[in-house]
Amino acid sequence: MQCSFTVKRKEFLSALIQFKKVVKYVKSKGTNLEVTIIDGGLTLNIPGGEQTIQAQTKGSAKFVIKLWYIIDILTSYDMDVLNCLLTEDTLKISNTLFNVYTTFFEDDSILRSINLPVNYSHVDLYRLNASGKYTQKEIEFNELAEKIEDSILKIKLDTEKVSLILSAYGFSKNEITEIIMNKLKEGIPS
């Protein structure tokens, strides 16, 4: 499968630089950019932000690349218009190939971007997972599966620590777990 798009380099780069300002001190170079190719445009998404830019497109797909990497790539070009071809795990800009994580789709089932704050925490990831709002495929596509597992483990370990400390005051592990789980459930989006 393949998908193509043609976009103005300055417009694409300008949108990405705005994202770079948002994440400069928060997630640094680990921030993923999710690009959704839709009819007539590109939807650009990072945790805490989304922008849409116009593009000539053929096909529908989504790909993920590190934000800082794509900015470096686009900065290195001097042409006004970029012709891009997306194939399985590869983005071709002009005559240069880059590795990306891709998904092609026939319907809109994977079009949703995951909504997280720019400085998301382990609690945000736990609540996102507990909401059941996103499919496992969407979570994996956005490279959040391992982070969600880590957040669940952190909550378990923190619960153990708190239980140990508060056991001296007569609190049981079950009571502490119930308090923490109730608090976590309060913020789960419906």
Backbone bond lengths (Angstrom), bond angles and torsions (degrees), N, CA, C in turn:
res aa  C-N    CA-C-N  psi(-1)  N-CA   C-N-CA  omega(-1)  CA-C   N-CA-C  phi
1 M - - - 1.450 - - 1.521 108.94 -
2 Q 1.322 114.50 154.09 1.455 118.94 176.24 1.521 110.16 -151.91
3 C 1.304 113.68 163.52 1.453 122.27 -178.73 1.528 105.86 -149.25
4 S 1.310 117.27 146.88 1.458 118.74 179.79 1.523 110.64 -133.48
5 F 1.322 114.72 156.47 1.464 119.89 174.53 1.520 109.44 -152.12
6 T 1.323 114.06 149.75 1.452 122.77 176.29 1.520 106.69 -121.56
7 V 1.325 115.76 128.92 1.460 120.04 -173.32 1.532 109.30 -142.09
8 K 1.333 115.46 150.84 1.461 120.21 174.89 1.532 108.28 -73.75
9 R 1.311 116.25 124.83 1.460 121.58 -174.99 1.530 111.58 -59.23
10 K 1.326 117.37 -45.37 1.465 120.30 -176.99 1.528 111.70 -64.03
11 E 1.335 117.05 -38.46 1.462 120.70 179.36 1.535 110.51 -66.94
12 F 1.332 116.48 -43.72 1.467 122.41 178.78 1.535 109.28 -62.41
13 L 1.314 116.78 -49.09 1.458 122.48 -177.85 1.529 111.36 -64.18
14 S 1.315 117.13 -39.83 1.464 121.67 179.60 1.532 111.03 -61.02
15 A 1.323 116.28 -44.02 1.468 120.31 178.53 1.524 110.53 -62.82
16 L 1.316 117.17 -41.88 1.465 121.40 -178.90 1.524 111.73 -68.29
17 I 1.310 117.26 -36.76 1.464 120.51 179.02 1.528 110.74 -66.73
18 Q 1.333 117.14 -33.81 1.467 119.79 174.52 1.525 110.08 -62.70
19 F 1.327 117.53 -41.21 1.466 121.17 175.82 1.524 110.58 -62.55
20 K 1.316 115.53 -42.17 1.469 120.76 -178.28 1.520 110.45 -57.65
21 K 1.333 117.47 -38.73 1.459 121.39 178.57 1.527 110.87 -63.97
22 V 1.325 116.91 -37.40 1.463 121.43 -179.10 1.523 111.02 -67.70
23 V 1.321 117.80 -42.03 1.464 121.01 -173.11 1.526 113.63 -98.10
24 K 1.309 117.98 2.65 1.462 121.74 -174.27 1.528 112.93 -49.35
25 Y 1.314 117.21 -45.03 1.459 120.07 -176.10 1.530 112.86 -108.58
26 V 1.310 117.83 -0.22 1.454 119.78 -174.13 1.521 112.46 -95.97
27 K 1.297 118.45 -62.47 1.467 121.74 -175.55 1.520 112.89 -115.06
28 S 1.305 117.90 -1.85 1.464 125.69 179.93 1.519 112.87 47.87
29 K 1.310 117.36 -136.97 1.458 121.19 -170.09 1.527 113.96 -77.49
30 G 1.310 118.80 -1.36 1.458 120.63 -179.69 1.516 114.06 -88.14
31 T 1.322 118.52 0.47 1.463 121.52 -175.71 1.519 111.29 -73.39
32 N 1.330 115.64 126.94 1.463 121.43 176.63 1.521 110.33 -88.34
33 L 1.307 115.17 141.79 1.462 122.52 171.30 1.521 106.87 -105.59
34 E 1.314 115.50 125.13 1.462 121.30 176.83 1.530 106.85 -103.59
35 V 1.317 116.76 123.45 1.465 121.86 -179.56 1.517 107.88 -114.56
36 T 1.322 116.23 121.33 1.459 122.07 176.89 1.520 108.08 -107.67
37 I 1.311 115.18 122.72 1.458 121.30 179.71 1.524 107.26 -93.59
38 I 1.320 115.14 116.80 1.455 121.26 179.93 1.515 108.21 -125.58
39 D 1.299 117.10 173.00 1.459 121.59 -178.45 1.520 110.21 -60.51
40 G 1.318 116.93 113.71 1.461 122.01 174.78 1.513 115.79 85.32
41 G 1.333 118.45 6.84 1.456 117.43 -179.73 1.510 114.49 -175.38
42 L 1.322 113.44 178.31 1.458 122.45 176.38 1.524 107.65 -123.40
43 T 1.315 116.74 134.04 1.454 121.48 172.32 1.517 106.76 -103.09
44 L 1.319 116.35 121.50 1.461 123.44 -177.98 1.522 107.67 -106.07
45 N 1.343 116.40 130.58 1.446 120.01 -174.45 1.521 110.87 -138.76
46 I 1.339 115.74 133.02 1.464 122.99 168.75 1.522 106.15 -130.78
47 P 1.330 118.85 164.04 1.464 118.55 173.94 1.520 109.78 -56.44
48 G 1.313 116.73 120.98 1.455 121.63 178.78 1.516 115.49 94.10
49 G 1.326 119.10 0.96 1.455 118.68 -179.21 1.508 113.99 -164.37
50 E 1.338 114.72 151.64 1.461 121.33 178.41 1.521 108.75 -147.98
51 Q 1.327 115.84 139.86 1.460 121.73 176.03 1.517 108.58 -139.34
52 T 1.318 115.60 153.88 1.454 121.13 175.16 1.518 107.92 -122.48
53 I 1.335 116.22 135.14 1.455 120.68 175.85 1.520 108.89 -126.92
54 Q 1.315 115.86 153.75 1.456 120.73 -179.84 1.525 110.43 -77.45
55 A 1.327 114.66 144.43 1.463 121.26 176.92 1.517 108.09 -159.35
56 Q 1.308 115.81 153.96 1.464 120.05 170.35 1.521 105.49 -86.63
57 T 1.325 116.05 124.86 1.464 119.47 -174.44 1.520 111.61 -127.01
58 K 1.319 114.42 155.23 1.452 121.85 173.46 1.518 106.86 -139.39
59 G 1.334 115.77 109.76 1.455 121.03 -177.44 1.517 111.28 97.22
60 S 1.327 115.47 172.23 1.463 122.32 179.00 1.511 108.68 -128.73
61 A 1.308 115.00 135.51 1.464 120.35 179.81 1.519 108.70 -165.52
62 K 1.316 113.43 174.75 1.447 121.13 177.38 1.516 107.22 -139.95
63 F 1.333 116.50 141.37 1.455 118.92 173.42 1.520 110.00 -140.80
64 V 1.327 114.95 157.50 1.459 122.20 -179.62 1.521 108.12 -123.78
65 I 1.328 115.06 135.56 1.462 122.51 177.89 1.528 106.78 -147.52
66 K 1.305 117.84 153.75 1.469 120.98 177.62 1.528 108.98 -64.57
67 L 1.315 117.03 132.85 1.461 122.65 -177.77 1.523 111.41 -56.03
68 W 1.305 117.72 -47.83 1.466 121.14 -176.32 1.526 110.70 -65.90
69 Y 1.311 117.46 -34.08 1.461 122.02 -178.81 1.532 110.46 -66.85
70 I 1.333 117.28 -47.10 1.469 120.36 -178.56 1.535 110.40 -67.29
71 I 1.337 117.58 -33.71 1.464 119.68 176.05 1.529 109.83 -63.77
72 D 1.327 116.86 -44.83 1.469 120.30 177.81 1.528 111.25 -60.68
73 I 1.322 116.10 -41.02 1.466 120.77 179.84 1.524 110.46 -62.21
74 L 1.339 116.38 -52.28 1.470 120.13 -176.59 1.527 112.25 -65.61
75 T 1.332 116.87 -32.08 1.460 120.54 178.24 1.526 110.95 -66.05
76 S 1.324 116.53 -30.71 1.473 120.25 -176.90 1.534 112.99 -74.81
77 Y 1.329 118.02 -16.66 1.469 120.90 178.71 1.516 110.16 -88.23
78 D 1.341 116.13 149.50 1.463 119.42 177.52 1.526 112.40 -116.86
79 M 1.321 117.47 4.18 1.465 120.50 -179.83 1.531 110.68 -81.81
80 D 1.326 116.00 154.86 1.459 121.26 -178.49 1.518 112.73 -77.97
81 V 1.323 117.27 -35.88 1.462 122.26 -176.02 1.523 108.97 -121.30
82 L 1.329 115.45 133.52 1.462 120.99 178.81 1.521 109.90 -106.29
83 N 1.317 116.45 127.82 1.458 122.17 174.12 1.525 106.61 -100.55
84 C 1.321 116.09 119.46 1.464 121.36 -173.41 1.518 110.43 -122.00
85 L 1.322 115.07 141.43 1.464 122.09 177.54 1.519 107.36 -127.44
86 L 1.321 115.48 126.54 1.458 121.76 179.15 1.521 108.61 -108.21
87 T 1.311 116.28 120.68 1.461 122.01 173.98 1.522 106.83 -121.69
88 E 1.314 117.79 -175.44 1.465 121.28 -176.64 1.525 110.82 -56.94
89 D 1.323 116.55 110.40 1.462 125.42 176.91 1.526 114.65 60.58
90 T 1.335 117.63 22.78 1.459 121.37 179.47 1.533 110.26 -141.79
91 L 1.316 115.08 133.99 1.457 121.90 172.72 1.524 106.82 -113.81
92 K 1.327 116.00 124.85 1.462 121.40 178.26 1.524 107.48 -108.94
93 I 1.316 115.06 119.54 1.459 121.30 175.37 1.516 105.68 -113.63
94 S 1.336 115.69 117.63 1.462 122.01 -171.08 1.520 108.20 56.06
95 N 1.324 119.02 -113.71 1.465 120.46 -178.60 1.527 112.78 -112.76
96 T 1.334 117.31 14.92 1.459 121.03 -176.96 1.521 110.06 -111.56
97 L 1.332 116.70 136.14 1.462 122.79 -178.80 1.523 110.69 -102.81
98 F 1.348 115.40 140.80 1.460 122.34 177.81 1.524 108.41 -132.25
99 N 1.338 116.22 142.84 1.461 120.66 176.90 1.517 109.22 -79.47
100 V 1.328 115.68 131.33 1.461 122.71 175.65 1.522 107.86 -141.50
101 Y 1.320 115.78 163.53 1.463 120.69 174.52 1.524 106.25 -96.19
102 T 1.340 117.24 123.43 1.462 120.55 -173.75 1.517 112.93 -121.46
103 T 1.317 114.57 156.22 1.452 122.93 169.95 1.524 107.18 -143.13
104 F 1.315 115.63 129.22 1.459 121.21 175.16 1.523 107.09 -105.32
105 F 1.330 116.15 148.04 1.450 117.20 -178.13 1.514 112.24 -144.56
106 E 1.324 112.15 151.69 1.457 120.89 178.42 1.529 110.18 -93.04
107 D 1.333 116.14 -29.53 1.460 120.72 -177.49 1.530 108.90 -124.75
108 D 1.324 116.56 -172.61 1.456 121.02 -175.73 1.525 113.76 -91.94
109 S 1.334 119.04 13.49 1.457 120.67 -173.23 1.522 113.10 -64.08
110 I 1.303 120.09 -26.65 1.462 121.84 -179.62 1.529 111.80 -107.22
111 L 1.314 117.56 7.66 1.458 120.11 -177.32 1.526 113.79 -69.84
112 R 1.317 117.46 -22.83 1.457 118.90 -175.62 1.522 111.45 -68.40
113 S 1.309 115.17 135.11 1.453 120.85 172.74 1.517 107.94 -92.85
114 I 1.302 115.82 147.28 1.461 120.19 -179.01 1.519 108.71 -79.56
115 N 1.316 115.27 129.28 1.451 122.34 -175.50 1.531 109.80 -93.89
116 L 1.325 115.82 107.09 1.459 122.33 176.54 1.527 108.59 -132.75
117 P 1.342 117.37 149.58 1.467 118.43 174.37 1.526 109.98 -68.22
118 V 1.321 117.29 159.57 1.458 121.24 -176.61 1.529 111.24 -62.32
119 N 1.312 118.31 -35.21 1.458 121.74 179.40 1.535 109.99 -110.31
120 Y 1.323 115.57 54.22 1.459 120.31 -175.98 1.527 111.90 -64.21
121 S 1.331 114.00 151.99 1.469 121.02 -177.38 1.530 109.61 -116.49
122 H 1.323 115.42 178.98 1.456 120.35 177.12 1.532 110.86 -63.25
123 V 1.323 116.95 -30.02 1.463 120.58 177.79 1.532 110.09 -67.92
124 D 1.329 117.41 -41.98 1.470 121.05 177.10 1.525 110.70 -60.56
125 L 1.331 116.68 -41.91 1.470 120.49 179.70 1.523 111.13 -66.90
126 Y 1.325 117.10 -40.17 1.472 120.59 177.27 1.527 110.27 -61.20
127 R 1.319 116.30 -46.67 1.470 120.72 -178.72 1.525 111.61 -65.93
128 L 1.327 116.46 -38.16 1.460 120.42 177.06 1.530 109.91 -59.46
129 N 1.316 116.25 -46.33 1.462 121.45 -179.91 1.528 111.06 -65.59
130 A 1.324 116.60 -44.23 1.465 121.32 -177.31 1.530 112.53 -68.70
131 S 1.329 116.94 -21.85 1.469 119.78 -177.93 1.527 111.75 -68.56
132 G 1.337 116.97 -25.97 1.463 120.41 -178.05 1.521 112.72 69.44
133 K 1.322 117.06 11.74 1.461 122.11 -174.93 1.531 112.46 -74.03
134 Y 1.344 116.84 -27.12 1.455 121.20 -175.57 1.523 110.89 -115.60
135 T 1.314 115.47 146.54 1.457 120.69 178.44 1.531 109.55 -76.59
136 Q 1.317 115.33 161.16 1.461 119.98 176.79 1.537 110.38 -59.86
137 K 1.325 116.10 -36.37 1.461 120.36 179.49 1.531 110.97 -63.00
138 E 1.327 116.74 -41.71 1.467 120.40 178.24 1.526 110.94 -65.51
139 I 1.325 116.62 -40.76 1.461 121.30 179.12 1.527 110.14 -64.38
140 E 1.313 116.77 -44.73 1.466 120.56 179.14 1.521 111.06 -66.77
141 F 1.326 116.98 -41.38 1.464 120.61 -179.91 1.524 110.86 -58.62
142 N 1.314 116.30 -38.52 1.462 121.13 -179.05 1.530 112.75 -87.29
143 E 1.321 115.70 11.88 1.463 122.95 176.48 1.524 112.05 54.68
144 L 1.337 115.91 44.17 1.460 120.90 -179.36 1.525 113.31 -110.56
145 A 1.317 118.69 -8.97 1.466 121.19 -174.69 1.531 111.52 -58.06
146 E 1.310 117.13 -49.20 1.468 120.55 -178.99 1.529 110.93 -67.02
147 K 1.328 116.43 -37.87 1.466 119.93 179.02 1.523 110.64 -65.46
148 I 1.331 116.90 -37.32 1.464 120.66 177.80 1.526 110.05 -66.53
149 E 1.325 117.49 -43.71 1.469 120.55 176.81 1.525 110.46 -58.78
150 D 1.336 116.78 -43.23 1.459 120.81 178.34 1.527 111.40 -62.50
151 S 1.338 116.97 -38.90 1.462 119.93 -179.41 1.529 111.04 -66.98
152 I 1.321 116.95 -38.80 1.471 120.84 177.72 1.526 109.80 -64.04
153 L 1.319 116.51 -43.59 1.463 121.11 178.49 1.528 110.72 -63.30
154 K 1.323 117.51 -42.47 1.476 120.91 179.40 1.526 110.49 -61.49
155 I 1.311 117.24 -42.49 1.469 120.08 179.40 1.527 110.22 -64.08
156 K 1.329 117.08 -41.07 1.476 120.16 177.47 1.519 110.90 -62.61
157 L 1.331 117.01 -45.99 1.467 120.60 179.99 1.534 111.54 -64.55
158 D 1.334 116.48 -42.49 1.464 119.94 177.73 1.521 111.34 -63.09
159 T 1.325 116.56 -38.58 1.467 121.00 177.74 1.527 110.00 -62.75
160 E 1.329 115.89 -42.65 1.473 120.52 177.44 1.534 110.67 -59.79
161 K 1.330 116.92 -46.08 1.467 121.24 -179.03 1.528 110.99 -61.07
162 V 1.339 115.83 -48.60 1.462 120.48 -179.02 1.527 110.31 -62.83
163 S 1.324 116.80 -41.65 1.469 120.93 179.34 1.519 110.85 -60.87
164 L 1.307 116.48 -42.34 1.464 121.27 179.89 1.530 110.54 -63.26
165 I 1.318 116.30 -45.12 1.468 120.13 -179.33 1.524 111.11 -66.21
166 L 1.335 117.14 -45.17 1.465 120.52 -174.76 1.530 113.68 -82.60
167 S 1.314 117.47 -6.57 1.473 119.47 176.45 1.525 109.96 -64.10
168 A 1.337 117.07 -27.97 1.463 120.92 177.25 1.527 112.06 -65.67
169 Y 1.338 116.41 -18.31 1.468 121.28 179.97 1.516 112.31 -105.72
170 G 1.340 116.44 12.10 1.453 121.04 174.20 1.521 115.64 92.13
171 F 1.321 117.61 6.29 1.469 120.05 178.08 1.528 109.34 -84.68
172 S 1.322 115.89 136.98 1.466 120.02 176.32 1.537 109.05 -89.50
173 K 1.309 114.47 162.66 1.467 119.69 177.82 1.531 110.52 -61.39
174 N 1.324 116.70 -38.72 1.474 120.61 179.29 1.524 111.73 -63.17
175 E 1.333 117.24 -38.99 1.460 120.36 179.05 1.539 110.75 -64.89
176 I 1.309 115.63 -44.52 1.474 120.30 179.99 1.527 110.03 -64.25
177 T 1.326 116.70 -45.39 1.470 121.20 179.41 1.522 110.23 -59.07
178 E 1.339 116.23 -43.36 1.470 120.51 -179.93 1.533 111.19 -62.96
179 I 1.324 117.44 -43.37 1.466 121.31 179.24 1.531 110.39 -61.18
180 I 1.332 116.49 -47.69 1.463 120.68 -178.04 1.526 111.05 -65.59
181 M 1.313 117.25 -44.27 1.472 120.51 -178.65 1.528 111.16 -64.96
182 N 1.326 117.40 -38.91 1.466 120.62 177.50 1.521 110.94 -63.57
183 K 1.326 116.21 -41.02 1.452 119.88 178.99 1.535 111.30 -65.75
184 L 1.328 115.90 -40.89 1.475 119.89 178.22 1.535 110.77 -64.36
185 K 1.324 116.99 -39.18 1.468 121.59 -178.59 1.517 112.10 -66.63
186 E 1.340 117.38 -28.59 1.472 121.18 179.48 1.524 112.49 -57.55
187 G 1.314 117.60 -34.01 1.460 120.95 -175.20 1.502 115.25 -98.01
188 I 1.330 117.55 6.69 1.466 119.64 -179.01 1.529 108.96 -74.71
189 P 1.333 116.48 122.64 1.475 118.90 179.47 1.526 110.59 -68.35
190 S 1.305 114.72 145.28 1.482 118.22 -179.70 1.494 111.43 -98.70
